[in-house]
């Protein structure tokens, strides 16, 4: 744990020097997007009736889902280019490995930092959701760890993959064919039931759908309506996160030991 704490200290010092560059993408842009979609577009959607959203306003429906989707996107970025930088461009992780730190500790330290960063993003976004009046339950505070779990279900496997790469070429495919479609088709902007019947099962397989369902249920206080389903969401996301951590430990070790 001491080694992991040292890595967290290193990443925090790096972030202290560069945090201004991340303010727009991590905090301001999602909030502006929420305002534009939830209030701007939502004003038009609500005038046509909100039966499709179970009596909710579009802002109430959108905001909790956008919380999970936002941290998913941020986590995907944090687990690609910074991992590539530490292993290939600056070889900072090799410097860490030259100390008594193990590849497992290096992987855990960097994933722990991603979890901290996503907690910061989720906390700010949740505060804005409450400020906009889009949360109707005090359980919304639990949407923060639910969103972070969703983020790690993506970050850990992607970091494991990023550790095997020597160029950023395949990162474009991850965002273009993975992150962006999931962002749109996982129940964030409209109910899954609105999709064609043939596509709905694909949406249910999306890890983001599990995260969106959790954060929405917590923010709206409906999580208790289907407790077993909520536990299934947590279970799926936990398995993906833990499996990704295991894979990241293996790929970090392969890269650091064998080069």
Backbone bond lengths (Angstrom), bond angles and torsions (degrees), N, CA, C in turn:
res aa  C-N    CA-C-N  psi(-1)  N-CA   C-N-CA  omega(-1)  CA-C   N-CA-C  phi
1 X - - - 1.462 - - 1.523 111.82 -
2 X 1.338 116.53 -30.57 1.461 119.36 177.69 1.526 110.64 -63.35
3 X 1.334 116.10 -41.06 1.458 119.97 179.23 1.532 110.79 -64.74
4 X 1.331 116.20 -42.29 1.459 119.91 178.00 1.524 110.31 -62.16
5 X 1.333 116.81 -40.11 1.464 120.66 178.24 1.527 111.51 -63.22
6 X 1.325 117.08 -37.14 1.466 120.40 178.02 1.530 110.65 -65.16
7 X 1.323 115.85 -39.21 1.468 119.11 179.12 1.528 109.49 -67.16
8 X 1.326 116.86 -40.28 1.459 120.08 176.88 1.526 111.05 -61.46
9 X 1.329 115.89 -39.63 1.467 119.73 177.70 1.523 110.48 -62.76
10 X 1.333 115.94 -42.37 1.471 120.44 178.49 1.522 111.30 -61.34
11 X 1.330 116.42 -47.00 1.467 119.81 -178.55 1.525 110.79 -67.02
12 X 1.337 117.40 -35.88 1.462 120.35 178.56 1.522 111.31 -65.92
13 X 1.330 116.87 -39.64 1.463 120.26 177.66 1.524 110.75 -64.87
14 X 1.337 116.24 -39.88 1.455 119.81 175.35 1.526 111.16 -61.16
15 X 1.317 115.87 -44.47 1.460 120.30 -177.08 1.520 111.59 -67.54
16 X 1.325 116.96 -33.80 1.453 120.20 178.81 1.516 111.47 -61.11
17 X 1.323 116.64 -29.93 1.462 120.51 179.96 1.522 112.36 -84.70
18 X 1.321 117.25 -21.34 1.466 119.95 -171.87 1.524 113.84 -122.06
19 X 1.341 118.04 3.82 1.459 119.58 -171.53 1.523 112.88 -61.86
20 X 1.335 118.24 -29.24 1.461 120.14 -178.38 1.527 111.44 -60.00
21 X 1.339 115.42 -34.90 1.467 118.85 -179.04 1.520 112.01 -69.61
22 X 1.330 117.80 -20.49 1.462 120.89 -177.15 1.516 113.13 -98.38
23 X 1.330 117.58 -4.87 1.461 120.05 -175.08 1.523 111.64 -61.76
24 X 1.335 117.07 -44.10 1.469 119.11 -176.90 1.523 110.80 -68.72
25 X 1.333 116.59 -51.45 1.456 119.28 -175.80 1.517 113.35 -66.69
26 X 1.326 117.81 -36.90 1.468 121.12 -174.79 1.520 113.09 -87.56
27 X 1.319 118.14 -30.59 1.453 120.15 -172.12 1.534 113.24 -122.16
28 X 1.328 117.61 -56.74 1.461 120.16 -172.32 1.525 112.63 -71.30
29 X 1.320 117.06 -43.04 1.460 119.65 -177.94 1.526 112.78 -61.34
30 X 1.342 120.00 -47.31 1.472 119.16 177.58 1.519 113.05 -61.37
31 X 1.335 117.06 -37.91 1.463 119.99 179.69 1.525 110.57 -66.05
32 X 1.333 116.75 -42.66 1.465 120.47 177.41 1.524 110.72 -64.19
33 X 1.332 116.22 -38.03 1.465 120.28 178.66 1.528 109.83 -65.08
34 X 1.344 116.88 -41.52 1.460 120.88 177.75 1.525 110.79 -61.69
35 X 1.322 116.47 -43.76 1.464 119.98 179.99 1.524 111.08 -64.15
36 X 1.341 116.43 -43.21 1.460 120.16 -177.91 1.526 111.77 -66.94
37 X 1.342 116.71 -44.91 1.460 120.62 -177.48 1.525 112.01 -79.47
38 X 1.328 115.88 -46.18 1.460 118.86 -174.10 1.512 113.73 -74.74
39 X 1.341 116.23 -40.82 1.465 120.05 -178.18 1.530 111.03 -94.68
40 X 1.344 115.87 -47.54 1.466 119.49 -178.58 1.518 112.14 -66.84
41 X 1.337 116.84 -67.85 1.464 120.64 178.55 1.521 110.98 -65.10
42 X 1.338 116.01 -35.47 1.463 119.48 -178.22 1.509 112.95 -60.33
43 X 1.340 117.21 -31.25 1.455 119.76 177.67 1.516 112.11 -61.17
44 X 1.330 116.71 -37.29 1.466 120.60 177.96 1.524 111.28 -75.78
45 X 1.331 116.42 -39.73 1.469 119.98 -179.42 1.521 110.30 -63.35
46 X 1.331 116.82 -42.68 1.466 120.42 -175.95 1.525 112.28 -66.81
47 X 1.331 117.57 -26.48 1.469 119.79 -179.58 1.518 111.98 -71.70
48 X 1.320 117.26 -19.54 1.469 120.96 179.58 1.519 112.01 -92.02
49 X 1.336 116.55 2.96 1.458 119.65 -178.49 1.514 110.10 100.44
50 X 1.328 116.60 147.11 1.456 120.43 -177.06 1.520 112.22 -119.42
51 X 1.331 116.59 31.29 1.468 119.94 179.54 1.523 111.19 -62.28
52 X 1.326 116.78 -35.07 1.465 120.26 -179.09 1.514 112.35 -65.41
53 X 1.346 116.71 -21.52 1.453 121.11 -177.83 1.528 112.03 -105.33
54 X 1.312 116.33 20.45 1.457 120.09 175.84 1.510 113.92 65.82
55 X 1.316 117.54 32.51 1.452 120.72 179.70 1.509 114.29 85.21
56 X 1.326 117.96 1.23 1.461 122.12 178.67 1.517 110.37 -84.94
57 X 1.307 116.32 154.48 1.457 118.84 166.92 1.524 108.08 -73.26
58 X 1.319 115.69 161.51 1.462 118.05 -178.89 1.530 111.10 -64.45
59 X 1.324 117.78 -34.29 1.450 121.06 177.79 1.520 111.14 -62.87
60 X 1.331 116.77 -43.01 1.466 120.26 178.79 1.528 111.25 -64.57
61 X 1.328 116.29 -36.07 1.463 119.58 178.84 1.523 111.35 -72.47
62 X 1.325 116.02 -42.79 1.459 120.98 -172.64 1.522 113.42 -74.33
63 X 1.320 117.75 -45.36 1.464 121.43 -168.11 1.525 113.96 -56.10
64 X 1.340 121.05 -49.32 1.467 119.48 -179.34 1.534 112.95 -64.37
65 X 1.335 116.20 -37.32 1.457 119.00 177.90 1.508 111.89 -67.34
66 X 1.331 115.76 -38.39 1.462 119.97 179.67 1.525 110.80 -67.74
67 X 1.327 117.58 -27.45 1.462 120.89 174.41 1.528 110.37 -58.92
68 X 1.331 116.67 -51.39 1.464 120.52 179.69 1.525 111.62 -64.79
69 X 1.333 116.84 -40.89 1.464 120.39 -178.29 1.521 111.75 -67.32
70 X 1.325 117.15 -36.02 1.460 120.94 -178.99 1.524 111.34 -66.49
71 X 1.329 116.92 -46.77 1.468 118.59 -179.89 1.525 110.70 -68.96
72 X 1.335 117.29 -29.93 1.459 119.77 175.52 1.514 110.94 -61.71
73 X 1.323 116.69 -46.02 1.460 120.66 179.50 1.532 111.27 -64.75
74 X 1.310 116.79 -44.70 1.465 120.64 -179.82 1.524 110.97 -63.39
75 X 1.328 116.55 -40.70 1.456 120.24 179.93 1.525 111.72 -65.95
76 X 1.317 116.55 -37.39 1.461 120.09 178.48 1.521 110.67 -62.03
77 X 1.333 116.76 -41.11 1.468 119.57 178.22 1.523 110.63 -67.08
78 X 1.329 117.48 -44.77 1.469 121.43 -177.44 1.524 112.62 -63.84
79 X 1.324 117.36 -23.58 1.458 120.24 -176.88 1.526 113.10 -99.99
80 X 1.315 117.17 6.21 1.470 119.53 177.92 1.529 111.02 -109.61
81 X 1.316 117.36 -77.32 1.465 120.90 -173.25 1.535 113.33 -64.59
82 X 1.329 120.77 -42.83 1.471 118.50 177.08 1.524 113.37 -62.40
83 X 1.344 117.05 -35.13 1.461 119.68 177.21 1.525 110.08 -68.34
84 X 1.315 116.35 -43.61 1.463 120.03 175.81 1.525 110.70 -59.17
85 X 1.335 116.65 -41.75 1.460 119.90 -179.92 1.515 112.25 -63.01
86 X 1.323 117.21 -45.75 1.455 120.25 -177.66 1.514 114.27 -68.40
87 X 1.332 116.12 -27.97 1.465 119.64 -177.51 1.525 113.52 -97.07
88 X 1.322 117.33 -24.89 1.462 118.58 -171.76 1.523 113.19 -124.41
89 X 1.321 117.95 -49.48 1.465 119.81 -173.79 1.527 111.91 -77.38
90 X 1.300 117.38 -58.27 1.479 120.46 -178.80 1.523 112.79 -94.86
91 X 1.337 116.87 -19.34 1.469 123.47 -178.92 1.539 111.08 56.59
92 X 1.314 114.87 33.84 1.467 119.48 177.16 1.519 111.59 -62.15
93 X 1.318 116.47 -37.92 1.462 119.53 -179.07 1.527 111.58 -66.97
94 X 1.328 116.67 -30.25 1.464 119.30 175.26 1.522 110.24 -67.04
95 X 1.341 116.12 -37.18 1.457 119.37 175.38 1.520 111.41 -62.78
96 X 1.332 116.63 -39.53 1.464 119.97 176.76 1.530 110.61 -63.97
97 X 1.339 115.91 -39.56 1.464 120.30 -178.08 1.530 111.30 -68.22
98 X 1.326 117.01 -23.62 1.466 120.41 177.48 1.532 111.58 -71.02
99 X 1.335 117.06 -14.37 1.466 122.41 174.04 1.527 107.59 -91.47
100 X 1.318 119.43 -176.94 1.476 119.62 177.71 1.531 115.17 -67.59
101 X 1.328 118.46 2.89 1.469 119.72 179.14 1.523 111.11 -69.45
102 X 1.324 115.87 141.96 1.457 121.44 178.09 1.522 110.16 -96.10
103 X 1.338 118.30 161.46 1.465 120.11 175.86 1.524 112.76 -57.08
104 X 1.339 117.30 -36.67 1.458 120.63 178.22 1.522 110.32 -61.73
105 X 1.326 117.28 -44.44 1.460 120.43 179.65 1.527 111.58 -65.05
106 X 1.315 116.51 -37.95 1.468 119.87 178.88 1.522 110.32 -65.90
107 X 1.336 116.68 -42.71 1.461 120.09 178.03 1.527 110.78 -64.49
108 X 1.337 116.68 -45.93 1.462 120.22 -179.14 1.522 111.72 -64.05
109 X 1.328 117.14 -39.79 1.456 120.45 179.87 1.515 112.17 -62.25
110 X 1.320 116.48 -43.31 1.459 119.82 -179.29 1.527 111.80 -71.73
111 X 1.324 117.62 -36.86 1.459 119.57 176.69 1.528 110.87 -69.47
112 X 1.333 116.28 -35.26 1.466 119.29 176.36 1.532 110.56 -63.80
113 X 1.332 116.40 -37.94 1.463 118.74 177.95 1.522 110.74 -65.52
114 X 1.329 117.09 -40.28 1.466 119.91 177.02 1.523 109.84 -60.24
115 X 1.335 117.52 -41.37 1.463 120.67 178.20 1.525 111.35 -61.96
116 X 1.327 116.72 -39.61 1.473 120.27 178.01 1.522 110.38 -65.53
117 X 1.319 116.67 -44.87 1.469 120.07 179.02 1.523 110.74 -60.98
118 X 1.329 117.39 -41.72 1.452 119.84 -179.59 1.525 111.45 -69.69
119 X 1.328 117.05 -30.20 1.466 120.00 174.73 1.523 110.20 -64.36
120 X 1.318 116.56 -40.43 1.464 120.25 177.11 1.528 110.88 -61.97
121 X 1.328 116.25 -47.42 1.463 120.67 -179.36 1.529 110.44 -62.78
122 X 1.340 116.68 -46.04 1.464 121.09 -177.83 1.521 111.72 -65.27
123 X 1.325 117.07 -36.84 1.465 120.35 -179.96 1.523 110.95 -65.46
124 X 1.326 116.50 -46.87 1.467 119.85 178.94 1.521 110.54 -62.50
125 X 1.314 116.92 -43.49 1.463 120.48 -178.01 1.527 110.31 -65.91
126 X 1.328 117.28 -40.65 1.465 120.54 179.04 1.519 110.95 -63.91
127 X 1.325 116.93 -38.92 1.461 120.59 176.45 1.525 110.45 -59.76
128 X 1.320 116.73 -41.50 1.469 120.52 179.39 1.527 110.22 -67.69
129 X 1.333 117.09 -39.36 1.469 120.67 177.93 1.525 110.18 -58.66
130 X 1.327 116.61 -45.40 1.466 120.72 177.94 1.524 110.53 -65.14
131 X 1.323 116.34 -41.01 1.461 121.09 -179.59 1.525 111.29 -61.94
132 X 1.322 116.37 -36.56 1.465 121.02 179.15 1.528 112.28 -78.19
133 X 1.320 117.67 -5.22 1.463 120.89 -179.15 1.509 113.21 75.89
134 X 1.324 117.93 23.63 1.461 121.69 -177.15 1.520 112.99 -92.59
135 X 1.326 118.36 -1.34 1.456 122.57 177.53 1.523 108.77 -111.55
136 X 1.321 115.97 136.56 1.466 119.49 -177.27 1.516 112.33 -120.63
137 X 1.325 118.18 15.05 1.455 121.38 -179.20 1.519 109.83 -145.78
138 X 1.342 117.90 143.22 1.472 119.81 175.12 1.521 112.88 -65.65
139 X 1.335 116.46 -13.81 1.468 120.11 176.90 1.523 111.89 -67.23
140 X 1.330 116.41 -6.18 1.464 119.21 178.89 1.525 110.85 -58.58
141 X 1.336 117.33 -25.69 1.464 119.79 178.94 1.527 110.86 -62.61
142 X 1.344 116.42 -29.68 1.468 120.46 178.29 1.527 111.93 -77.61
143 X 1.333 116.05 -10.63 1.468 118.42 175.60 1.519 111.09 -68.08
144 X 1.336 116.80 -22.02 1.468 119.37 178.91 1.528 110.76 -65.15
145 X 1.363 119.39 -55.98 1.472 117.23 176.90 1.528 113.22 -63.31
146 X 1.334 117.39 -30.69 1.464 119.05 177.31 1.522 110.75 -64.46
147 X 1.328 116.21 -40.63 1.466 120.11 178.22 1.525 110.69 -67.27
148 X 1.334 117.31 -39.37 1.464 120.47 179.17 1.528 110.18 -65.68
149 X 1.331 117.44 -39.45 1.467 120.04 176.33 1.522 110.26 -61.53
150 X 1.323 116.50 -40.99 1.469 120.10 175.97 1.525 110.65 -60.55
151 X 1.317 116.26 -43.56 1.469 120.60 179.57 1.521 110.96 -60.41
152 X 1.332 117.44 -44.06 1.465 120.20 -177.40 1.527 111.77 -71.35
153 X 1.329 117.46 -26.87 1.466 119.86 175.43 1.518 111.06 -63.47
154 X 1.331 116.78 -23.94 1.458 121.53 174.79 1.529 111.37 -95.71
155 X 1.336 116.52 -43.88 1.460 120.59 -171.88 1.520 112.55 -63.54
156 X 1.326 117.46 -44.47 1.464 119.48 -175.38 1.538 111.96 -64.62
157 X 1.341 120.22 -50.40 1.470 118.66 176.88 1.523 113.35 -62.02
158 X 1.341 116.82 -38.66 1.464 119.12 -179.61 1.524 110.37 -67.18
159 X 1.340 117.92 -39.69 1.462 120.41 176.62 1.525 111.24 -62.26
160 X 1.333 115.79 -38.44 1.469 119.22 176.84 1.522 110.84 -61.59
161 X 1.323 116.55 -41.17 1.462 120.50 177.50 1.522 111.07 -68.60
162 X 1.327 116.93 -43.22 1.465 120.82 -177.54 1.527 111.29 -60.57
163 X 1.325 116.91 -31.71 1.463 120.49 -179.42 1.522 112.14 -67.73
164 X 1.326 117.49 -15.72 1.468 120.48 179.90 1.522 112.26 -93.38
165 X 1.336 117.30 -6.42 1.459 121.00 -172.99 1.532 111.74 -98.89
166 X 1.326 114.89 151.00 1.464 121.14 175.52 1.521 112.26 -116.85
167 X 1.321 117.26 -7.16 1.462 122.49 173.35 1.528 107.80 -134.72
168 X 1.335 115.21 165.44 1.472 119.64 -177.62 1.523 112.00 -92.08
169 X 1.323 118.02 6.77 1.459 120.69 -172.94 1.524 112.80 -57.31
170 X 1.331 117.11 -42.22 1.461 119.85 -176.23 1.520 113.02 -78.76
171 X 1.317 116.80 -12.11 1.461 118.80 176.28 1.530 110.58 -65.78
172 X 1.329 115.91 -35.05 1.460 119.34 178.08 1.527 111.18 -60.23
173 X 1.331 116.50 -38.48 1.463 120.25 179.08 1.524 110.95 -66.68
174 X 1.334 116.94 -36.76 1.470 120.34 178.43 1.520 110.44 -60.57
175 X 1.324 116.59 -46.62 1.454 119.90 -177.86 1.530 111.79 -74.02
176 X 1.324 116.53 -38.77 1.457 119.50 -174.33 1.524 112.08 -75.57
177 X 1.333 117.06 -41.96 1.467 120.35 -174.24 1.529 113.22 -106.03
178 X 1.313 117.15 -4.47 1.451 120.05 179.58 1.515 112.74 -119.10
179 X 1.322 116.16 -67.57 1.459 120.44 -173.44 1.526 112.27 -64.30
180 X 1.331 117.62 -48.23 1.470 120.06 -176.86 1.523 113.10 -64.15
181 X 1.353 120.73 -48.24 1.473 119.04 176.63 1.528 113.15 -60.23
182 X 1.327 117.02 -39.61 1.463 119.36 178.98 1.525 110.65 -65.23
183 X 1.318 116.23 -38.37 1.462 121.15 178.20 1.524 111.10 -56.96
184 X 1.326 116.01 -36.29 1.465 120.88 -174.99 1.529 112.18 -89.02
185 X 1.334 117.71 -36.56 1.469 121.12 -166.73 1.521 114.21 -108.24
186 X 1.317 118.87 20.13 1.472 120.70 -176.78 1.517 112.84 -111.30
187 X 1.312 117.80 23.76 1.454 120.93 176.98 1.505 114.72 85.41
188 X 1.318 117.71 11.78 1.462 120.42 179.58 1.524 111.41 -72.36
189 X 1.321 117.02 -46.61 1.459 121.56 -172.75 1.527 113.64 -100.30
190 X 1.315 117.04 -20.77 1.459 120.13 179.43 1.530 107.99 -156.49
191 X 1.325 117.84 156.51 1.475 119.86 -178.38 1.529 111.53 -62.25
192 X 1.326 114.56 146.39 1.462 119.91 177.52 1.522 110.62 -58.78
193 X 1.335 117.16 -32.06 1.468 120.50 -179.45 1.517 112.53 -62.40
194 X 1.328 117.53 -17.57 1.469 120.81 178.97 1.522 112.27 -77.75
195 X 1.333 117.18 -14.76 1.458 120.54 179.80 1.525 110.42 -76.91
196 X 1.338 117.89 157.36 1.464 119.85 172.98 1.521 110.79 -56.88
197 X 1.321 116.21 146.54 1.463 121.18 -175.33 1.528 112.02 -56.59
198 X 1.339 117.31 -33.35 1.465 120.20 -177.97 1.524 112.31 -69.56
199 X 1.335 117.06 -25.11 1.462 121.02 -176.09 1.524 111.99 -94.24
200 X 1.313 117.89 -22.38 1.457 120.64 -175.92 1.530 113.69 -54.90
201 X 1.349 119.72 -44.17 1.473 118.03 178.52 1.522 113.10 -60.24
202 X 1.338 117.80 -32.43 1.463 120.49 177.54 1.527 110.37 -66.05
203 X 1.323 115.99 -38.77 1.463 119.72 178.27 1.520 110.95 -65.32
204 X 1.329 117.25 -37.08 1.463 120.36 -179.96 1.525 111.71 -66.09
205 X 1.334 116.61 -25.19 1.464 120.47 178.86 1.531 112.54 -79.04
206 X 1.317 116.19 -11.38 1.458 120.39 -177.34 1.527 111.18 -70.60
207 X 1.325 118.61 128.02 1.474 119.72 174.85 1.525 112.11 -59.17
208 X 1.331 116.63 -32.84 1.456 119.01 -179.76 1.517 111.14 -65.82
209 X 1.324 118.41 -33.74 1.461 120.52 177.81 1.527 110.60 -58.98
210 X 1.329 116.23 -40.86 1.461 119.97 177.98 1.529 110.13 -63.03
211 X 1.331 116.68 -42.28 1.452 120.25 179.31 1.517 112.40 -66.84
212 X 1.326 116.55 -42.67 1.469 121.02 179.53 1.526 110.02 -62.73
213 X 1.323 116.87 -42.82 1.464 120.18 179.79 1.524 111.12 -62.73
214 X 1.327 116.88 -39.68 1.462 120.62 178.85 1.522 111.62 -65.37
215 X 1.323 116.47 -52.99 1.470 119.38 -176.72 1.526 111.46 -64.27
216 X 1.326 117.18 -36.44 1.465 119.79 179.58 1.532 110.72 -68.92
217 X 1.312 116.49 -42.15 1.454 119.60 178.89 1.521 112.59 -63.96
218 X 1.319 116.48 -37.56 1.461 120.49 178.94 1.525 111.53 -71.91
219 X 1.305 117.25 -42.89 1.468 120.70 -178.46 1.520 112.00 -66.90
220 X 1.338 116.63 -33.44 1.458 120.30 -176.88 1.522 112.63 -97.00
221 X 1.339 116.94 -6.08 1.460 120.25 179.32 1.508 114.15 76.61
222 X 1.330 117.64 19.19 1.459 120.75 -179.00 1.521 112.23 -102.81
223 X 1.324 117.01 8.49 1.463 120.40 -175.74 1.527 111.64 -62.53
224 X 1.345 116.46 -28.82 1.461 120.13 -178.81 1.511 114.17 -77.50
225 X 1.331 117.86 -8.52 1.468 119.91 179.72 1.519 111.86 -68.22
226 X 1.323 117.47 -29.21 1.468 122.07 179.61 1.524 108.38 -141.13
227 X 1.349 118.15 73.07 1.470 120.84 -174.62 1.520 113.56 -62.69
228 X 1.327 117.35 -34.84 1.466 119.28 -179.98 1.527 110.85 -67.61
229 X 1.329 115.95 -37.54 1.462 119.14 177.29 1.518 110.63 -66.16
230 X 1.332 116.49 -38.58 1.464 120.09 177.76 1.528 110.55 -62.98
231 X 1.328 117.07 -41.16 1.471 120.37 177.26 1.525 110.66 -64.90
232 X 1.326 116.23 -35.79 1.467 119.46 177.33 1.526 110.48 -64.78
233 X 1.331 117.41 -40.52 1.464 120.48 176.58 1.531 110.29 -59.05
234 X 1.331 115.77 -48.24 1.472 120.00 -179.84 1.526 110.13 -61.49
235 X 1.327 116.29 -41.84 1.463 119.89 -179.05 1.517 112.75 -62.51
236 X 1.335 116.86 -45.20 1.465 120.57 -179.61 1.522 110.81 -62.36
237 X 1.326 115.99 -46.81 1.463 119.78 -179.03 1.527 111.39 -65.53
238 X 1.328 117.25 -37.60 1.464 120.71 179.72 1.526 111.06 -66.72
239 X 1.324 116.40 -41.42 1.471 119.62 178.53 1.524 110.56 -62.64
240 X 1.328 117.08 -43.06 1.459 120.39 178.94 1.529 111.34 -63.82
241 X 1.335 116.50 -42.49 1.462 119.88 -179.68 1.527 111.16 -66.21
242 X 1.332 117.55 -46.45 1.465 120.78 -178.70 1.534 110.77 -67.46
243 X 1.329 116.42 -39.86 1.463 118.87 176.51 1.516 111.46 -63.49
244 X 1.332 116.21 -38.56 1.459 119.77 177.31 1.517 112.30 -66.05
245 X 1.331 117.22 -38.56 1.473 120.54 177.56 1.521 110.14 -62.67
246 X 1.327 116.40 -44.53 1.472 119.93 177.90 1.526 110.72 -60.77
247 X 1.344 116.61 -45.06 1.465 119.99 -179.79 1.527 110.72 -65.48
248 X 1.337 117.30 -38.77 1.461 120.23 179.68 1.525 110.94 -64.12
249 X 1.329 116.57 -39.93 1.471 119.69 177.53 1.524 110.56 -60.82
250 X 1.322 117.17 -39.63 1.464 120.72 -179.86 1.519 111.72 -69.47
251 X 1.332 117.52 -45.06 1.469 119.15 -176.62 1.525 111.55 -73.47
252 X 1.339 117.80 -34.20 1.465 119.90 174.57 1.526 109.99 -62.60
253 X 1.323 115.91 -42.58 1.468 119.20 179.90 1.522 110.56 -63.96
254 X 1.331 116.32 -44.49 1.469 118.94 -179.62 1.534 110.56 -61.13
255 X 1.300 117.07 -39.64 1.474 120.17 -177.53 1.529 111.46 -73.69
256 X 1.322 116.67 -40.15 1.462 119.17 -176.52 1.526 113.19 -77.50
257 X 1.333 116.27 -34.23 1.471 119.89 -177.06 1.514 110.64 -82.81
258 X 1.344 115.61 -45.50 1.452 119.08 -174.35 1.523 113.12 -99.08
259 X 1.339 117.04 -9.42 1.466 120.24 175.95 1.501 113.22 82.46
